[in-house]
């Protein structure tokens, strides 16, 4: 039998397998590197895309914030104008009330009672005057109580003294102004228009 030495052939096969393993390992490492690089590039692209979208949204938010600020200014201006309009309407509405108040003061005064001072602060009234007697002051309070424009008479002070051999009563009355309902105010207007 012939002796065949298979060692060089096996050695050659082992070296070839090692080279193939090396190529495969290097190829795998290169492919893995490429995959990691592609994944990194893809994630970087997604991040850049998201950053661009965020920047766009921030620009749009800034524009909207500016518009909201303008809207808030307009709302404040609108509220100020409405408040002014309400004040003007209130003044227009209350303008004839002063005339009615003065007219009612004259109408409610009974004979023998004279007012010396009259002050008004908002709806509260203070009347100081002189009457021939305490009964005349009581009549005046009843007239105020039954008035459409005056209400809540309260006697603060009454002093009786003799002046030129007559007794007179100095008084201070407090009351309030009221606004009659429209159906009560209409007859007064029509009565005033007929005279």
MILUM-11957 format. One record per residue (C-alpha): residue number from 1; residue in three letters; chain; x negated, y, z negated. Coordinates in steps of 0.02 Angstrom, whole numbers, plus 50000, padded with zeros to 5 digits. Each point is the difference from the previous one (the first is absolute). Example, Ala and Ser with C-alpha at 12.3 -4.5 7.8 and 13.67 -1.06 7.14 Angstrom:
BEGIN
num->1&residu->ALA&chaine->A&X->49385&Y->49775&Z->49610
num->2&residu->SER&chaine->A&X->49931&Y->50172&Z->50033
// end
This chain:
BEGIN
num->1&residu->UNK&chaine->A&X->50000&Y->50000&Z->50000
num->2&residu->UNK&chaine->A&X->49943&Y->50167&Z->50043
num->3&residu->UNK&chaine->A&X->49974&Y->50127&Z->49868
num->4&residu->UNK&chaine->A&X->50092&Y->50164&Z->50036
num->5&residu->UNK&chaine->A&X->49966&Y->50149&Z->49892
num->6&residu->UNK&chaine->A&X->50164&Y->50095&Z->49977
num->7&residu->UNK&chaine->A&X->49929&Y->50129&Z->49879
num->8&residu->UNK&chaine->A&X->49959&Y->50134&Z->50128
num->9&residu->UNK&chaine->A&X->50170&Y->49981&Z->50077
num->10&residu->UNK&chaine->A&X->50086&Y->50012&Z->49830
num->11&residu->UNK&chaine->A&X->49890&Y->50146&Z->49955
num->12&residu->UNK&chaine->A&X->50047&Y->50082&Z->50162
num->13&residu->UNK&chaine->A&X->50185&Y->49967&Z->49967
num->14&residu->UNK&chaine->A&X->49987&Y->50070&Z->49824
num->15&residu->UNK&chaine->A&X->49915&Y->50159&Z->50063
num->16&residu->UNK&chaine->A&X->50132&Y->50018&Z->50134
num->17&residu->UNK&chaine->A&X->50138&Y->49980&Z->49871
num->18&residu->UNK&chaine->A&X->49913&Y->50127&Z->49888
num->19&residu->UNK&chaine->A&X->49990&Y->50122&Z->50147
num->20&residu->UNK&chaine->A&X->50182&Y->49971&Z->50040
num->21&residu->UNK&chaine->A&X->50043&Y->50025&Z->49816
num->22&residu->UNK&chaine->A&X->49897&Y->50161&Z->49999
num->23&residu->UNK&chaine->A&X->50085&Y->50061&Z->50159
num->24&residu->UNK&chaine->A&X->50169&Y->49956&Z->49927
num->25&residu->UNK&chaine->A&X->49957&Y->50084&Z->49834
num->26&residu->UNK&chaine->A&X->49934&Y->50155&Z->50090
num->27&residu->UNK&chaine->A&X->50150&Y->49998&Z->50117
num->28&residu->UNK&chaine->A&X->50118&Y->49982&Z->49852
num->29&residu->UNK&chaine->A&X->49910&Y->50141&Z->49909
num->30&residu->UNK&chaine->A&X->50009&Y->50110&Z->50155
num->31&residu->UNK&chaine->A&X->50184&Y->49957&Z->50025
num->32&residu->UNK&chaine->A&X->50035&Y->50030&Z->49815
num->33&residu->UNK&chaine->A&X->49905&Y->50167&Z->50012
num->34&residu->UNK&chaine->A&X->50101&Y->50046&Z->50154
num->35&residu->UNK&chaine->A&X->50161&Y->49953&Z->49911
num->36&residu->UNK&chaine->A&X->49950&Y->50104&Z->49848
num->37&residu->UNK&chaine->A&X->49950&Y->50144&Z->50115
num->38&residu->UNK&chaine->A&X->50164&Y->49988&Z->50097
num->39&residu->UNK&chaine->A&X->50098&Y->49990&Z->49837
num->40&residu->UNK&chaine->A&X->49904&Y->50151&Z->49934
num->41&residu->UNK&chaine->A&X->50032&Y->50096&Z->50161
num->42&residu->UNK&chaine->A&X->50184&Y->49953&Z->49996
num->43&residu->UNK&chaine->A&X->50019&Y->50052&Z->49817
num->44&residu->UNK&chaine->A&X->49904&Y->50161&Z->50035
num->45&residu->UNK&chaine->A&X->50116&Y->50034&Z->50146
num->46&residu->UNK&chaine->A&X->50152&Y->49969&Z->49890
num->47&residu->UNK&chaine->A&X->49928&Y->50115&Z->49866
num->48&residu->UNK&chaine->A&X->49963&Y->50136&Z->50128
num->49&residu->UNK&chaine->A&X->50174&Y->49981&Z->50072
num->50&residu->UNK&chaine->A&X->50077&Y->50012&Z->49827
num->51&residu->UNK&chaine->A&X->49892&Y->50152&Z->49958
num->52&residu->UNK&chaine->A&X->50060&Y->50084&Z->50160
num->53&residu->UNK&chaine->A&X->50180&Y->49959&Z->49954
num->54&residu->UNK&chaine->A&X->49971&Y->50066&Z->49824
num->55&residu->UNK&chaine->A&X->49924&Y->50161&Z->50068
num->56&residu->UNK&chaine->A&X->50149&Y->50021&Z->50117
num->57&residu->UNK&chaine->A&X->50121&Y->49970&Z->49857
num->58&residu->UNK&chaine->A&X->49907&Y->50125&Z->49890
num->59&residu->UNK&chaine->A&X->50011&Y->50130&Z->50138
num->60&residu->UNK&chaine->A&X->50186&Y->49967&Z->50020
num->61&residu->UNK&chaine->A&X->50024&Y->50007&Z->49810
num->62&residu->UNK&chaine->A&X->49909&Y->50168&Z->49995
num->63&residu->UNK&chaine->A&X->50115&Y->50066&Z->50138
num->64&residu->UNK&chaine->A&X->50153&Y->49936&Z->49907
num->65&residu->UNK&chaine->A&X->49938&Y->50073&Z->49835
num->66&residu->UNK&chaine->A&X->49983&Y->50168&Z->50088
num->67&residu->UNK&chaine->A&X->50176&Y->49984&Z->50068
num->68&residu->UNK&chaine->A&X->50066&Y->49949&Z->49829
num->69&residu->UNK&chaine->A&X->49917&Y->50154&Z->49926
num->70&residu->UNK&chaine->A&X->50086&Y->50108&Z->50131
num->71&residu->UNK&chaine->A&X->50166&Y->49914&Z->49964
num->72&residu->UNK&chaine->A&X->49977&Y->50029&Z->49813
num->73&residu->UNK&chaine->A&X->49966&Y->50184&Z->50034
num->74&residu->UNK&chaine->A&X->50157&Y->50009&Z->50107
num->75&residu->UNK&chaine->A&X->50101&Y->49911&Z->49865
num->76&residu->UNK&chaine->A&X->49937&Y->50125&Z->49870
num->77&residu->UNK&chaine->A&X->50041&Y->50144&Z->50116
num->78&residu->UNK&chaine->A&X->50172&Y->49927&Z->50030
num->79&residu->UNK&chaine->A&X->50030&Y->49982&Z->49812
num->80&residu->UNK&chaine->A&X->49943&Y->50180&Z->49972
num->81&residu->UNK&chaine->A&X->50114&Y->50062&Z->50138
num->82&residu->UNK&chaine->A&X->50147&Y->49901&Z->49930
num->83&residu->UNK&chaine->A&X->49967&Y->50072&Z->49827
num->84&residu->UNK&chaine->A&X->49997&Y->50175&Z->50073
num->85&residu->UNK&chaine->A&X->50159&Y->49966&Z->50097
num->86&residu->UNK&chaine->A&X->50084&Y->49938&Z->49841
num->87&residu->UNK&chaine->A&X->49946&Y->50157&Z->49906
num->88&residu->UNK&chaine->A&X->50067&Y->50109&Z->50141
num->89&residu->UNK&chaine->A&X->50163&Y->49903&Z->50006
num->90&residu->UNK&chaine->A&X->50016&Y->50014&Z->49812
num->91&residu->UNK&chaine->A&X->49971&Y->50187&Z->50010
num->92&residu->UNK&chaine->A&X->50126&Y->50016&Z->50142
num->93&residu->UNK&chaine->A&X->50126&Y->49898&Z->49902
num->94&residu->UNK&chaine->A&X->49973&Y->50096&Z->49838
num->95&residu->UNK&chaine->A&X->50000&Y->50172&Z->50079
num->96&residu->UNK&chaine->A&X->50190&Y->50024&Z->49988
num->97&residu->UNK&chaine->A&X->49998&Y->49929&Z->49824
num->98&residu->UNK&chaine->A&X->49926&Y->50162&Z->49932
num->99&residu->UNK&chaine->A&X->50144&Y->50098&Z->50073
num->100&residu->UNK&chaine->A&X->50127&Y->49878&Z->49929
num->101&residu->UNK&chaine->A&X->49912&Y->50006&Z->49831
num->102&residu->UNK&chaine->A&X->50007&Y->50190&Z->49989
num->103&residu->UNK&chaine->A&X->50180&Y->50000&Z->50058
num->104&residu->UNK&chaine->A&X->50046&Y->49869&Z->49871
num->105&residu->UNK&chaine->A&X->49911&Y->50097&Z->49862
num->106&residu->UNK&chaine->A&X->50109&Y->50151&Z->50039
num->107&residu->UNK&chaine->A&X->50161&Y->49897&Z->50014
num->108&residu->UNK&chaine->A&X->49971&Y->49906&Z->49839
num->109&residu->UNK&chaine->A&X->49971&Y->50156&Z->49893
num->110&residu->UNK&chaine->A&X->50157&Y->50037&Z->49899
num->111&residu->UNK&chaine->A&X->50050&Y->50178&Z->49963
num->112&residu->UNK&chaine->A&X->49904&Y->50072&Z->49855
num->113&residu->UNK&chaine->A&X->49840&Y->49902&Z->50035
num->114&residu->UNK&chaine->A&X->49847&Y->50080&Z->50083
num->115&residu->UNK&chaine->A&X->49837&Y->49916&Z->50047
num->116&residu->UNK&chaine->A&X->49841&Y->50095&Z->49963
num->117&residu->UNK&chaine->A&X->49874&Y->49873&Z->50067
num->118&residu->UNK&chaine->A&X->50012&Y->49844&Z->50105
num->119&residu->UNK&chaine->A&X->49853&Y->49883&Z->50035
num->120&residu->UNK&chaine->A&X->49991&Y->49843&Z->50104
num->121&residu->UNK&chaine->A&X->49863&Y->49869&Z->49999
num->122&residu->UNK&chaine->A&X->50035&Y->49859&Z->50121
num->123&residu->UNK&chaine->A&X->50177&Y->49948&Z->49953
num->124&residu->UNK&chaine->A&X->50001&Y->50065&Z->49820
num->125&residu->UNK&chaine->A&X->50078&Y->50169&Z->49964
num->126&residu->UNK&chaine->A&X->49984&Y->50120&Z->49853
num->127&residu->UNK&chaine->A&X->50126&Y->50139&Z->49976
num->128&residu->UNK&chaine->A&X->49987&Y->50138&Z->49870
num->129&residu->UNK&chaine->A&X->50142&Y->50121&Z->49978
num->130&residu->UNK&chaine->A&X->50121&Y->50097&Z->49892
num->131&residu->UNK&chaine->A&X->50181&Y->49953&Z->49964
num->132&residu->UNK&chaine->A&X->50140&Y->50092&Z->49910
num->133&residu->UNK&chaine->A&X->50027&Y->49848&Z->49890
num->134&residu->UNK&chaine->A&X->49950&Y->49820&Z->49969
num->135&residu->UNK&chaine->A&X->50163&Y->49945&Z->50083
num->136&residu->UNK&chaine->A&X->49944&Y->50083&Z->50163
num->137&residu->UNK&chaine->A&X->49838&Y->49899&Z->49993
num->138&residu->UNK&chaine->A&X->50104&Y->49842&Z->49977
num->139&residu->UNK&chaine->A&X->50105&Y->50049&Z->50152
num->140&residu->UNK&chaine->A&X->49842&Y->50025&Z->50100
num->141&residu->UNK&chaine->A&X->49936&Y->49827&Z->49950
num->142&residu->UNK&chaine->A&X->50166&Y->49921&Z->50052
num->143&residu->UNK&chaine->A&X->49992&Y->50091&Z->50167
num->144&residu->UNK&chaine->A&X->49823&Y->49934&Z->50027
num->145&residu->UNK&chaine->A&X->50057&Y->49824&Z->49955
num->146&residu->UNK&chaine->A&X->50140&Y->50005&Z->50129
num->147&residu->UNK&chaine->A&X->49891&Y->50078&Z->50136
num->148&residu->UNK&chaine->A&X->49947&Y->49908&Z->50159
num->149&residu->UNK&chaine->A&X->49828&Y->50079&Z->50000
num->150&residu->UNK&chaine->A&X->49959&Y->50014&Z->49813
num->151&residu->UNK&chaine->A&X->49993&Y->49864&Z->49868
num->152&residu->UNK&chaine->A&X->49946&Y->49951&Z->49824
num->153&residu->UNK&chaine->A&X->50023&Y->50163&Z->49902
num->154&residu->UNK&chaine->A&X->49905&Y->50001&Z->49835
num->155&residu->UNK&chaine->A&X->50004&Y->50144&Z->49880
num->156&residu->UNK&chaine->A&X->49826&Y->50034&Z->49933
num->157&residu->UNK&chaine->A&X->50032&Y->50157&Z->49900
num->158&residu->UNK&chaine->A&X->50144&Y->50116&Z->49956
num->159&residu->UNK&chaine->A&X->49979&Y->50153&Z->49889
num->160&residu->UNK&chaine->A&X->50139&Y->50114&Z->49954
num->161&residu->UNK&chaine->A&X->49959&Y->50180&Z->49959
num->162&residu->UNK&chaine->A&X->50090&Y->50166&Z->49989
num->163&residu->UNK&chaine->A&X->49966&Y->50126&Z->50137
num->164&residu->UNK&chaine->A&X->50088&Y->50169&Z->49992
num->165&residu->UNK&chaine->A&X->50128&Y->49932&Z->49876
num->166&residu->UNK&chaine->A&X->50038&Y->49850&Z->50111
num->167&residu->UNK&chaine->A&X->49945&Y->49823&Z->49976
num->168&residu->UNK&chaine->A&X->49907&Y->49922&Z->50147
num->169&residu->UNK&chaine->A&X->49924&Y->49828&Z->50020
num->170&residu->UNK&chaine->A&X->49827&Y->49982&Z->50078
num->171&residu->UNK&chaine->A&X->49982&Y->49824&Z->50069
num->172&residu->UNK&chaine->A&X->49878&Y->49887&Z->50090
num->173&residu->UNK&chaine->A&X->50073&Y->49859&Z->50104
num->174&residu->UNK&chaine->A&X->49912&Y->49862&Z->50092
num->175&residu->UNK&chaine->A&X->50073&Y->49902&Z->50142
num->176&residu->UNK&chaine->A&X->49957&Y->49916&Z->50162
num->177&residu->UNK&chaine->A&X->50039&Y->50023&Z->50182
num->178&residu->UNK&chaine->A&X->50090&Y->49861&Z->50089
num->179&residu->UNK&chaine->A&X->50041&Y->49972&Z->50181
num->180&residu->UNK&chaine->A&X->50180&Y->49953&Z->50032
num->181&residu->UNK&chaine->A&X->50042&Y->49856&Z->50114
num->182&residu->UNK&chaine->A&X->50038&Y->50051&Z->50178
num->183&residu->UNK&chaine->A&X->50188&Y->49974&Z->49982
num->184&residu->UNK&chaine->A&X->50000&Y->50117&Z->49848
num->185&residu->UNK&chaine->A&X->49893&Y->50131&Z->50087
num->186&residu->UNK&chaine->A&X->50111&Y->50008&Z->50156
num->187&residu->UNK&chaine->A&X->50151&Y->50084&Z->49915
num->188&residu->UNK&chaine->A&X->49884&Y->50131&Z->49926
num->189&residu->UNK&chaine->A&X->49931&Y->50037&Z->50174
num->190&residu->UNK&chaine->A&X->50172&Y->50009&Z->50079
num->191&residu->UNK&chaine->A&X->50063&Y->50110&Z->49859
num->192&residu->UNK&chaine->A&X->49848&Y->50111&Z->50019
num->193&residu->UNK&chaine->A&X->50027&Y->50009&Z->50189
num->194&residu->UNK&chaine->A&X->50182&Y->50053&Z->49983
num->195&residu->UNK&chaine->A&X->49964&Y->50146&Z->49884
// end
